[in-house]
Amino acid sequence: MADDHGDRITAFIARMTSALGPKGVSTDAHEIEPHISDWRGRWKGSTPVLIKPASTEEVSKAMTLCAEYGLAVNPQGGNSGMVNGSVPQGEVLISLKRMNKVREVDVLNDAMTLEAGVILTRAQDIAAEHDRLFPLSLGAQGVAMIGGLISTNAGGVQVLRYGMMRDLVLGIEAVLPDGRIWNGLRGLRKDNTGYDLKHLFIGAEGTLGVVTAATLKLFPRPAVKETAWVAVESPAKAVELLMLAKQASGGAVTGFEIVPKLGLELVLKHIPDTRDPLPTALPWRILMELSLPREEGARDMIESLLGDAIEKGVAADAVICENEAQKAMVWKIRENIAVAERAHGKALKHDVSVPVSRVAEFMERGTALAHQMTPGVDVIAFGHVGDGNIHFNITPPPGADQDRFVEQDGLPMSKAVHDLIASLNGSISAEHGIGRLKRDELAWRKSPVEMDMMRAVKRALDPDGRMNPGRLL
Ligand SMILES: Cc1cc2nc3c(=O)[nH]c(=O)nc-3n(C[C@H](O)[C@H](O)[C@H](O)COP(=O)(O)OP(=O)(O)OC[C@H]3O[C@@H](n4cnc5c(N)ncnc54)[C@H](O)[C@@H]3O)c2cc1C
C-alpha cells in the first residue's frame, strides 16, 4: 500500500517535472525546509514535493495533474499566516512565489492587476510609483503575498478608513481544483450580474482553489499625515475619542490603535531604541493618525481636536509627532507589542472583534473574567480599537509552567473569553482566520445553517475535498 503511494508520487513528480520544467518542481529537502514550518516555529509539517509555477497556465497544469492523481493541495504565499493554514500536512505544496508580475496599472480606473506572489510592500511601492495609495498595511507586509492576503481577507492598521482586503479587491483570477481557470479580473465598481464569485475566494483560506491574480483598488495618496500619541484613562474614553476624532476630521482617521501600559512597558524593556514620547502613569495610550489631502490646516485640525478632547475630559494628555522620526517611534512601539510580549513569555492569544460600541465593555468584562478565573495573570489587550478588533492576550501567573498554561490550564479561560465575545455579537477570529487552529471551535460556534451553507459551497467547488483539507471546514 505504502509502496503504491510512493510509486504514485514518484510518477506524479515525473509528470509535473516534464510539464513545468525543473525550475517548477523541487524535492530538495533544503529548499523545502522553510516552507514546512510557520514563522514562529510553532507548527511543523511535511510535503512530498514543492511546486513553483511561474504562470496561471502552469498552476492549471499542476492542479489538473493533482486531480488526476487524487492528491491534496496546499497553496502557500508568504507563509506568515497565524492559524496553521499554510503549513502542509503531507499535501502537494504549491508556492505562488514565482508568480510575481505586475499585469497592469490602470491609473484612470484607480486599479492595478497583480499576480498572487507579489509581496505587499512591493504592491504599496507600485501604487506609490503611480502617485496612488494601496492602503493595506500590516506587520508581515515584507513577506505576505497578494494571494495569501486575499485568502485570509487580511486586515491591519488602516481598516477603519479603507476596509479589509475584501473591500480592496475588484476582481480575481483563480484556478479551480479540477484545473480550470476562472478569469474574474474585472476592474468594475459596478457589476450586478449574479453571484459575486470573487467573494467566495476572499477569506476561503485556500479551500476552494488557488488565487493566481487580482485587480486591486487604488486611492489618492494623502498629502499629509498627522500622528498623535494620546493618554486616556480607559477603553471607554478611547472609544469616545475615536468618535470625536472621526467627526472633527470628516472621517480622516486612518489609524486608531490602543496600547496598554503593560504592553508599552514590555516594548520599552525588550525592543532596543524605543522610548515613550509621553511618560505618564495613565493606563492607556492611543496612536491616532489622520490622513489629509492638504497641508494647510492639517496641524490646526489635530491640535483643536485634541484640545477639545482634553477640555471635555475624553483625553488626559497628548503629544503630536513633530517629524517623521517621532511618527516612526510611535508606530515602532505599536508594531512591536507582539514581539515584546513573546520575549516576555508565552500567552493565551485571542484575535477577537465586537461592534465598536461594545469594545470598552468587552475589555472591562474580559479582564475581570481572566483575573477571577486565574488570579495573577496579566492581560495585554491592544490593537485596532477603531475596527472593534482587539488582540486580547493573557500571560500566565508568575511561576506557572508556560507551556502547560497555554496548551492546557488556560483553555477554559479562552473558552470563557470567546463565550463573552459571542454574547456581545462578536467574532472569535477578527482578522487572522481559522486554519487548523480554530477549525473545531468554528464548527460548534457557527449556526448549523451557516455551516451547512459553507459546506455546500465547498462541495460544489471541491467535491473531492482536496483543497487544504483540515483547514477552515
Ligand atoms: C508579524 C505579523 C503581523 C501580522 N499582522 C497582521 C495584521 O495586522 N492583520 C492581519 O490580517 N494579518 C496579520 N498577520 C497574519 C498574516 O500576515 C496574514 O494572514 C497574511 O494575509 C498571510 O499572507 P501570506 O502570503 O503569508 O499567506 P500564507 O500564510 O502563505 O497563507 C495563508 C492562508 O492562505 C492560503 N493561501 C495562500 N496563498 C494562496 C493562494 N494564492 N490561493 C489560495 N490560497 C492561498 C494558505 O493555504 C493559508 O491557508 C500578521 C502576521 C505576522 C507574522
PDBQT file of the ligand as one rigid body, heavy atoms in Angstrom, charges set to zero:
ROOT
HETATM    1  C1  LIG A 501       4.274  39.866  12.376  1.00  0.00    +0.000 C 
HETATM    2  C2  LIG A 501       2.933  39.562  11.766  1.00  0.00    +0.000 A 
HETATM    3  C3  LIG A 501       1.936  40.517  11.812  1.00  0.00    +0.000 A 
HETATM    4  C4  LIG A 501       0.680  40.252  11.247  1.00  0.00    +0.000 A 
HETATM    5  N1  LIG A 501      -0.266  41.236  11.304  1.00  0.00    +0.000 NA
HETATM    6  C5  LIG A 501      -1.460  41.003  10.724  1.00  0.00    +0.000 A 
HETATM    7  C6  LIG A 501      -2.465  42.030  10.749  1.00  0.00    +0.000 A 
HETATM    8  O1  LIG A 501      -2.281  43.103  11.291  1.00  0.00    +0.000 OA
HETATM    9  N2  LIG A 501      -3.625  41.756  10.125  1.00  0.00    +0.000 N 
HETATM   10  C7  LIG A 501      -3.880  40.559   9.506  1.00  0.00    +0.000 A 
HETATM   11  O2  LIG A 501      -4.963  40.380   8.949  1.00  0.00    +0.000 OA
HETATM   12  N3  LIG A 501      -2.947  39.575   9.494  1.00  0.00    +0.000 NA
HETATM   13  C8  LIG A 501      -1.765  39.765  10.090  1.00  0.00    +0.000 A 
HETATM   14  N4  LIG A 501      -0.823  38.773  10.089  1.00  0.00    +0.000 N 
HETATM   15  C9  LIG A 501      -1.146  37.458   9.516  1.00  0.00    +0.000 C 
HETATM   16  C10 LIG A 501      -0.677  37.237   8.053  1.00  0.00    +0.000 C 
HETATM   17  O3  LIG A 501       0.303  38.148   7.682  1.00  0.00    +0.000 OA
HETATM   18  C11 LIG A 501      -1.844  37.339   7.108  1.00  0.00    +0.000 C 
HETATM   19  O4  LIG A 501      -2.731  36.298   7.380  1.00  0.00    +0.000 OA
HETATM   20  C12 LIG A 501      -1.457  37.309   5.610  1.00  0.00    +0.000 C 
HETATM   21  O5  LIG A 501      -2.599  37.640   4.886  1.00  0.00    +0.000 OA
HETATM   22  C13 LIG A 501      -0.943  35.966   5.137  1.00  0.00    +0.000 C 
HETATM   23  O6  LIG A 501      -0.376  36.117   3.829  1.00  0.00    +0.000 OA
HETATM   24  P1  LIG A 501       0.687  35.067   3.292  1.00  0.00    +0.000 P 
HETATM   25  O7  LIG A 501       1.005  35.394   1.880  1.00  0.00    +0.000 OA
HETATM   26  O8  LIG A 501       1.804  34.935   4.221  1.00  0.00    +0.000 OA
HETATM   27  O9  LIG A 501      -0.221  33.733   3.303  1.00  0.00    +0.000 OA
HETATM   28  P2  LIG A 501       0.161  32.288   3.841  1.00  0.00    +0.000 P 
HETATM   29  O10 LIG A 501       0.498  32.355   5.289  1.00  0.00    +0.000 OA
HETATM   30  O11 LIG A 501       1.133  31.631   2.948  1.00  0.00    +0.000 OA
HETATM   31  O12 LIG A 501      -1.254  31.538   3.670  1.00  0.00    +0.000 OA
HETATM   32  C14 LIG A 501      -2.372  31.885   4.453  1.00  0.00    +0.000 C 
HETATM   33  C15 LIG A 501      -3.561  31.014   4.019  1.00  0.00    +0.000 C 
HETATM   34  O13 LIG A 501      -3.944  31.337   2.682  1.00  0.00    +0.000 OA
HETATM   35  C16 LIG A 501      -3.776  30.203   1.808  1.00  0.00    +0.000 C 
HETATM   36  N5  LIG A 501      -3.176  30.742   0.573  1.00  0.00    +0.000 N 
HETATM   37  C17 LIG A 501      -2.009  31.412   0.442  1.00  0.00    +0.000 A 
HETATM   38  N6  LIG A 501      -1.836  31.808  -0.836  1.00  0.00    +0.000 NA
HETATM   39  C18 LIG A 501      -2.921  31.368  -1.525  1.00  0.00    +0.000 A 
HETATM   40  C19 LIG A 501      -3.341  31.460  -2.890  1.00  0.00    +0.000 A 
HETATM   41  N7  LIG A 501      -2.602  32.101  -3.794  1.00  0.00    +0.000 N 
HETATM   42  N8  LIG A 501      -4.511  30.886  -3.248  1.00  0.00    +0.000 NA
HETATM   43  C20 LIG A 501      -5.274  30.230  -2.337  1.00  0.00    +0.000 A 
HETATM   44  N9  LIG A 501      -4.933  30.109  -1.039  1.00  0.00    +0.000 NA
HETATM   45  C21 LIG A 501      -3.772  30.680  -0.633  1.00  0.00    +0.000 A 
HETATM   46  C22 LIG A 501      -2.874  29.243   2.558  1.00  0.00    +0.000 C 
HETATM   47  O14 LIG A 501      -3.106  27.902   2.182  1.00  0.00    +0.000 OA
HETATM   48  C23 LIG A 501      -3.268  29.519   4.013  1.00  0.00    +0.000 C 
HETATM   49  O15 LIG A 501      -4.436  28.829   4.334  1.00  0.00    +0.000 OA
HETATM   50  C24 LIG A 501       0.424  39.001  10.640  1.00  0.00    +0.000 A 
HETATM   51  C25 LIG A 501       1.446  38.040  10.581  1.00  0.00    +0.000 A 
HETATM   52  C26 LIG A 501       2.679  38.309  11.139  1.00  0.00    +0.000 A 
HETATM   53  C27 LIG A 501       3.757  37.269  11.019  1.00  0.00    +0.000 C 
ENDROOT
TORSDOF 0
